[in-house]
Amino acid sequence: MPHQQLLGPILSFLQCSTPDAWIDEAKKPENLPTILRDHLACELKAGQTAMHFIRKYVIDKEQGKILADWFAPFEGYLYRQEGDLASLAVKNNIAKSLTPKPGCAYGQDLIDKMVLLIKEELHHFYQVLEIMEGRDIPFENITAGRYAKGMMKHVTTHEPNTLIDKLIIGAYIEARSCERFAKLAPFLADDLNKFYVSLLRSEARHYQDYLILAEQVAGTDISDRIAYFGKVEAELISTPDSDFKFHSGSPI
């Protein structure tokens, strides 16, 4: 299939495959609401992470408010159940273009890549919500699993290494999402199958963009650091996990 060409580099990048036990759990019809609710929250979180990189590292406070205003309707829906599907449909656009602070060599590249990522993640948020409403699955608050937190606790605490590590983590999260979409899609209903396969191209580019930015910020070889986080990520994915989520480990 065409998407197998996209998956090749991702499967080489990841240090383990999703356990079959996770697929067995995820394909159960009674677990679909959990998968979709967690997926919805993950799409917003992915966009928020990209927004954080732009606001913290490359733009001023005034421009940061532009980004915050862009996110407000989506955060309002997820955290306070404000608005509805129709109102979100016309909100996915940034009010003005952003420009990096002077002297930031990677600033424009980071803005360009992260703004595109945000647009796509918020669009995916809308699509997941549309699927949930079509199945009468109400959104319920869902707690974060161990996955992202398990990698973040290994982040170096001084710059620019902090940024580099977080970008590498972003690459692994996007790559794992892509791998899981591909593995789970064949077991889902036709509309969900097509939707998850449609996400592969953007997710595959997102992981590459994160790696490119990490290498650009570092200005030196970071292969050892990439391998280190690959080991951490693989352990989180392959070891027993009592909390079933989209990025959880092997179900207990």
NORQUI-V212532 format. One record per pair of residues at least 12 apart in sequence whose C-alpha atoms are under 10 Angstrom apart, sorted by the first residue. I is the first residue (numbers start at 1). GAP is how many residues later the second one is. D is the distance in Angstrom with one decimal. If there is no record, write none. Layout:
I/GAP/D, I/GAP/D
This chain:
3/179/8.5, 3/194/7.7, 3/195/9.1, 3/197/7.2, 3/198/7.7, 4/178/9.0, 4/196/9.8, 6/172/9.2, 6/173/9.9, 6/194/7.5, 6/195/6.9, 6/196/10.0, 6/197/9.6, 6/198/6.6, 6/199/9.0, 7/168/9.0, 7/171/7.8, 7/172/7.1, 7/175/8.3, 7/193/8.2, 7/194/9.2, 7/197/7.6, 8/171/9.9, 9/166/9.4, 9/195/8.8, 9/199/9.6, 10/161/10.0, 10/162/9.2, 10/164/9.5, 10/165/5.9, 10/166/8.1, 10/168/7.9, 10/169/7.3, 10/194/7.3, 10/197/8.5, 10/198/9.2, 11/164/8.3, 11/165/8.9, 11/167/9.6, 11/168/7.3, 13/158/9.6, 13/159/8.4, 13/162/8.0, 13/163/9.6, 13/194/9.8, 13/213/9.3, 13/214/9.0, 13/217/7.9, 14/157/10.0, 14/158/7.4, 14/161/7.3, 14/162/7.4, 14/165/8.9, 14/213/9.3, 14/215/9.9, 14/216/6.4, 14/217/8.8, 14/219/8.3, 14/220/7.4, 15/212/8.6, 15/214/9.7, 15/215/5.9, 15/216/6.6, 15/217/9.4, 15/218/8.0, 15/219/5.7, 15/220/9.1, 15/222/9.8, 16/160/9.7, 16/214/8.8, 16/215/8.8, 16/217/8.7, 16/218/5.5, 16/219/8.5, 16/221/7.8, 16/222/7.4, 17/159/8.8, 17/162/7.9, 17/163/8.8, 17/166/9.5, 17/217/8.1, 17/220/8.2, 17/221/8.0, 18/158/8.4, 18/161/7.7, 18/162/6.9, 18/165/8.1, 18/166/9.8, 18/216/8.9, 18/219/6.7, 18/220/7.1, 18/229/9.3, 18/230/9.5, 18/231/8.1, 18/232/8.2, 19/218/7.7, 19/219/6.3, 19/220/9.1, 19/230/7.8, 19/231/6.1, 19/232/8.9, 20/163/9.4, 20/218/9.9, 20/230/8.2, 20/231/9.8, 21/217/9.7, 21/219/9.9, 21/228/9.1, 21/229/6.0, 21/230/6.4, 21/231/8.9, 22/158/9.6, 22/162/9.4, 22/215/9.3, 22/216/9.3, 22/218/10.0, 22/219/9.8, 22/222/8.4, 22/223/9.4, 22/224/9.1, 22/225/9.5, 22/226/8.0, 22/227/7.1, 22/228/5.5, 22/229/5.9, 22/230/9.5, 23/157/8.5, 23/160/7.5, 23/161/6.4, 23/164/8.8, 23/227/9.2, 23/228/9.5, 24/160/9.2, 24/163/9.4, 24/227/9.3, 25/219/8.4, 25/225/9.3, 25/226/7.4, 26/158/7.5, 26/161/9.0, 26/162/9.6, 26/218/8.5, 26/219/8.7, 26/220/8.2, 26/225/9.7, 27/157/7.0, 27/158/9.0, 27/159/9.4, 27/160/6.0, 27/161/6.8, 28/159/9.0, 28/160/9.3, 29/158/10.0, 29/159/8.8, 29/160/9.9, 31/213/9.1, 31/214/9.6, 32/100/9.7, 32/105/9.3, 32/156/9.2, 33/99/7.9, 33/102/9.2, 33/103/9.7, 33/104/6.4, 33/105/8.5, 33/106/8.7, 33/107/9.5, 34/103/9.6, 34/105/9.6, 34/106/9.2, 34/108/8.4, 34/210/8.2, 34/211/7.1, 34/212/8.3, 35/209/8.7, 35/210/6.5, 35/211/5.8, 35/212/9.6, 36/92/6.8, 36/93/8.3, 36/95/8.4, 36/96/7.0, 36/101/8.7, 36/103/8.9, 36/209/9.7, 36/210/8.5, 37/91/8.4, 37/92/8.5, 37/95/8.1, 37/100/8.6, 37/101/8.5, 37/102/6.2, 37/103/7.1, 37/104/8.1, 37/105/7.2, 37/208/9.3, 37/209/9.3, 38/101/9.5, 38/102/9.5, 38/103/9.0, 38/104/6.7, 38/105/8.6, 38/106/8.4, 38/107/9.5, 38/206/9.7, 38/207/6.5, 38/208/6.3, 38/209/9.0, 39/85/9.3, 39/86/8.1, 39/89/7.4, 39/90/9.5, 39/138/9.6, 39/206/8.7, 39/207/6.6, 39/208/9.3, 40/38/8.6, 40/81/9.6, 40/82/9.5, 40/84/8.1, 40/85/5.5, 40/86/8.3, 40/87/8.9, 40/88/5.9, 40/89/6.8, 40/92/9.3, 40/99/8.8, 40/102/10.0, 41/34/9.8, 41/37/7.5, 41/38/9.8, 41/84/7.9, 41/87/9.7, 41/98/9.6, 41/100/8.8, 41/101/7.9, 41/102/9.4, 41/103/8.9, 42/79/9.0, 42/82/10.0, 42/83/8.5, 42/102/9.1, 42/131/10.0, 42/135/9.7, 42/204/8.6, 42/205/9.4, 43/75/9.1, 43/77/9.1, 43/78/5.3, 43/79/6.7, 43/80/8.8, 43/81/6.6, 43/82/5.4, 43/83/9.2, 43/85/8.8, 44/27/8.8, 44/30/7.5, 44/31/7.7, 44/34/8.5, 44/74/8.7, 44/77/6.8, 44/78/6.5, 44/79/9.7, 44/80/8.9, 44/81/6.5, 44/82/9.8, 45/30/9.7, 45/73/9.9, 45/76/8.8, 45/77/9.7, 45/80/9.9, 46/71/8.4, 46/72/7.6, 46/74/10.0, 46/75/6.7, 46/76/8.9, 46/124/8.3, 46/127/8.9, 46/128/8.7, 47/24/8.5, 47/67/8.3, 47/68/8.8, 47/69/9.8, 47/70/7.0, 47/71/4.6, 47/72/7.9, 47/73/8.4, 47/74/5.7, 47/75/6.7, 47/78/9.5, 48/19/9.6, 48/20/9.3, 48/23/7.9, 48/27/9.4, 48/70/7.8, 48/73/9.4, 48/74/9.6, 49/65/9.1, 49/69/8.9, 49/117/9.3, 49/118/9.7, 49/121/8.3, 50/60/9.1, 50/61/9.0, 50/63/8.9, 50/64/5.4, 50/65/7.6, 50/66/9.6, 50/67/7.3, 50/68/6.6, 50/71/9.8, 50/117/9.4, 50/120/8.9, 50/160/9.8, 51/13/8.6, 51/16/6.9, 51/17/8.2, 51/19/9.9, 51/20/8.9, 51/60/9.1, 51/63/7.2, 51/64/7.8, 51/66/9.5, 51/67/7.4, 52/12/9.2, 52/15/9.4, 52/16/9.8, 52/62/9.7, 53/57/8.0, 53/58/8.7, 53/61/8.0, 53/110/8.0, 53/113/9.1, 53/114/8.8, 54/13/8.8, 54/44/9.3, 54/46/8.7, 54/53/8.2, 54/54/9.7, 54/56/7.0, 54/57/6.2, 54/58/9.7, 54/59/10.0, 54/60/7.3, 54/61/8.5, 55/12/7.9, 55/13/9.2, 55/45/9.8, 55/56/9.5, 56/107/9.9, 57/43/8.8, 57/44/8.7, 57/47/8.5, 57/49/9.7, 57/50/7.8, 57/53/9.2, 57/54/9.9, 57/106/8.7, 58/40/9.5, 58/41/8.1, 58/42/5.0, 58/43/5.6, 58/44/8.7, 58/45/9.5, 58/46/6.7, 58/47/9.5, 58/48/8.4, 58/49/5.3, 58/50/8.1, 58/52/7.9, 58/53/7.7, 59/39/7.5, 59/40/6.7, 59/41/5.0, 59/42/5.4, 59/43/9.2, 59/45/9.5, 59/48/8.1, 59/49/9.7, 59/52/8.8, 60/38/9.6, 60/39/8.9, 60/40/7.9, 60/41/6.7, 63/33/8.7, 63/34/9.0, 63/35/6.7, 63/36/8.3, 63/37/9.5, 64/34/9.1, 66/28/7.2, 66/29/6.6, 66/30/7.3, 66/31/9.2, 66/32/8.7, 67/26/9.8, 67/27/7.0, 67/28/8.4, 67/29/9.2, 67/31/9.1, 67/48/9.4, 67/51/10.0, 68/26/9.7, 69/22/9.9, 69/25/8.4, 69/26/8.5, 70/21/7.3, 70/22/7.1, 70/23/6.8, 70/24/5.8, 70/25/7.4, 70/48/9.8, 70/49/9.9, 70/52/10.0, 71/20/8.7, 71/21/8.4, 71/22/9.4, 71/23/9.1, 71/47/9.4, 71/51/8.6, 72/19/9.4, 73/14/8.3, 73/15/6.8, 73/18/7.2, 73/19/9.1, 74/13/9.7, 74/14/7.0, 74/17/8.4, 74/18/8.9, 74/48/7.8, 74/51/8.4, 74/52/8.8, 77/62/9.6, 78/47/10.0, 78/61/7.9, 78/62/8.8, 78/63/8.0, 79/61/9.6, 79/62/7.7, 80/61/9.8, 81/58/8.6, 81/59/9.6, 84/45/9.6, 85/41/7.2, 85/42/9.4, 85/44/7.3, 85/45/7.0, 85/48/8.7, 86/40/9.6, 86/44/9.7, 88/34/9.3, 88/35/9.3, 88/37/9.6, 88/38/7.1, 88/41/10.0, 89/33/9.9, 89/34/8.5, 89/37/7.1, 89/38/9.6, 91/31/9.4, 91/32/9.8, 92/26/9.1, 92/27/6.6, 92/28/9.1, 92/29/9.8, 92/30/6.7, 92/31/7.0, 92/34/9.2, 93/22/9.8, 93/25/9.5, 93/26/7.1, 93/29/9.5, 93/30/10.0, 94/21/8.6, 94/24/9.8, 94/25/8.6, 97/14/9.4, 97/15/9.7, 97/18/9.5, 98/13/7.2, 98/14/8.9, 98/17/9.1, 99/12/7.8, 99/13/9.7, 104/113/9.8, 105/111/8.9, 105/112/8.4, 106/107/7.7, 106/108/9.9, 106/110/6.8, 106/111/6.6, 107/106/9.8, 107/110/9.6, 109/100/9.5, 109/103/9.6, 109/104/7.7, 109/107/9.3, 110/99/8.9, 110/100/9.0, 110/102/9.7, 110/103/6.8, 110/104/9.9, 110/106/9.7, 110/107/9.7, 113/92/9.8, 113/93/8.3, 113/96/6.7, 113/97/8.5, 113/99/10.0, 113/100/8.8, 114/92/8.8, 114/95/8.6, 114/96/8.9, 116/86/9.8, 116/90/9.3, 117/85/8.2, 117/86/9.0, 117/88/9.1, 117/89/6.8, 117/92/9.2, 120/79/9.5, 120/82/7.6, 120/83/9.3, 120/86/9.8, 121/78/9.8, 121/81/9.1, 121/82/9.3, 124/71/9.5, 124/75/8.1, 127/68/8.6, 128/64/9.5, 128/67/9.0, 131/60/8.8, 131/61/8.1, 131/64/9.5, 142/103/9.4, 143/100/9.6, 143/102/9.4, 144/99/9.4, 144/101/8.3, 144/103/9.8, 144/104/10.0, 145/96/9.4, 145/97/9.7, 145/98/6.7, 145/99/7.9, 145/100/6.6, 145/101/8.8, 145/102/7.6, 145/103/6.7, 145/104/9.6, 146/90/7.9, 146/91/10.0, 146/95/8.6, 146/97/8.2, 146/99/9.2, 146/101/8.5, 146/102/7.2, 146/103/8.8, 147/26/8.9, 147/85/9.7, 147/86/7.7, 147/88/9.8, 147/89/6.2, 147/90/7.8, 147/94/9.9, 147/98/9.1, 147/99/9.5, 147/100/6.2, 147/101/6.3, 147/102/8.0, 148/21/8.0, 148/22/9.1, 148/24/9.7, 148/25/7.8, 148/85/8.8, 148/88/9.2, 148/99/8.5, 148/100/9.7, 150/82/7.9, 150/83/8.1, 150/85/9.7, 150/86/7.2, 151/14/9.4, 151/15/9.0, 151/17/10.0, 151/18/6.9, 151/19/10.0, 151/21/9.6, 151/22/9.8, 151/78/7.2, 151/79/9.6, 151/80/10.0, 151/81/6.5, 151/82/6.7, 151/85/8.4, 152/13/8.5, 152/14/7.4, 152/17/7.6, 152/77/9.7, 154/12/9.6, 154/15/9.9, 154/74/9.6, 154/75/8.2, 154/78/8.6, 155/13/9.9, 155/14/8.9, 155/74/9.3, 160/54/9.7, 160/57/7.3, 160/58/7.3, 161/53/9.3, 161/56/8.9, 161/57/7.6, 161/64/10.0, 163/50/9.6, 163/51/7.6, 163/54/8.1, 163/55/9.1, 164/46/9.3, 164/47/8.9, 164/49/8.1, 164/50/4.9, 164/51/7.7, 164/52/9.1, 164/53/6.7, 164/54/6.7, 164/58/8.8, 164/61/9.1, 164/62/9.7, 165/49/7.7, 165/53/9.9, 165/57/9.6, 165/60/7.6, 165/61/8.3, 165/64/8.3, 166/44/9.1, 166/48/8.5, 167/40/9.1, 167/42/9.1, 167/43/5.4, 167/44/6.7, 167/45/9.1, 167/46/7.2, 167/47/5.6, 167/48/9.3, 167/50/9.6, 167/59/10.0, 168/39/8.6, 168/40/9.9, 168/42/6.5, 168/43/6.1, 168/44/9.4, 168/45/8.9, 168/46/6.4, 168/47/9.2, 168/54/9.5, 168/57/8.2, 168/58/6.4, 168/59/9.8, 168/61/7.5, 168/62/9.1, 169/38/9.3, 169/41/8.5, 169/42/9.2, 169/45/9.9, 169/57/8.6, 169/60/7.0, 169/61/8.7, 169/63/9.9, 169/64/8.5, 170/36/8.5, 170/37/6.9, 170/38/9.8, 170/39/9.4, 170/40/6.3, 170/41/8.4, 170/44/9.8, 171/32/9.4, 171/33/9.2, 171/34/9.5, 171/35/7.0, 171/36/4.1, 171/37/6.8, 171/38/7.7, 171/39/5.2, 171/40/6.1, 171/41/9.5, 171/42/9.9, 171/43/9.3, 171/55/9.4, 171/59/10.0, 172/34/9.8, 172/35/6.7, 172/36/9.7, 172/38/8.9, 172/39/9.2, 172/54/9.1, 172/57/8.1, 172/58/7.3, 172/61/7.3, 172/62/9.7, 173/30/9.4, 173/33/9.6, 173/34/7.7, 173/60/8.6, 173/74/8.4, 174/26/9.7, 174/28/9.2, 174/29/5.6, 174/30/7.1, 174/31/8.7, 174/32/6.3, 174/33/5.2, 174/34/9.0, 174/36/8.9, 175/25/9.3, 175/28/6.8, 175/29/6.3, 175/30/9.0, 175/31/8.0, 175/32/5.6, 175/33/8.6, 176/27/9.1, 176/28/9.5, 176/31/9.1, 176/57/9.1, 176/58/9.7, 176/61/9.1, 176/70/9.8, 176/71/7.7, 177/19/9.9, 177/22/9.3, 177/23/8.5, 177/26/7.2, 177/27/9.0, 177/30/9.7, 177/69/8.2, 177/70/7.5, 178/18/8.7, 178/19/8.8, 178/21/7.5, 178/22/5.4, 178/23/8.3, 178/24/8.8, 178/25/5.6, 178/26/6.4, 178/27/9.9, 178/28/9.7, 178/29/9.1, 179/21/8.2, 179/24/9.3, 179/25/9.1, 180/16/9.1, 180/20/9.7, 180/66/8.2, 180/67/8.4, 181/12/8.7, 181/14/9.1, 181/15/5.4, 181/16/6.7, 181/17/9.3, 181/18/7.7, 181/19/7.2, 181/22/9.6, 181/65/9.6, 182/14/7.0, 182/15/6.3, 182/16/9.7, 182/17/9.1, 182/18/7.3, 183/13/9.6, 183/14/9.6, 184/12/8.3, 184/13/9.5, 185/12/6.7, 211/15/8.8, 214/12/9.6, 233/16/9.8, 234/15/9.0, 235/14/8.2, 236/12/7.4, 236/13/5.7, 236/14/8.6, 237/12/4.1, 237/13/6.6, 237/14/9.9, 238/12/5.6, 238/13/9.4, 239/12/8.5, 239/13/9.3, 240/12/5.7
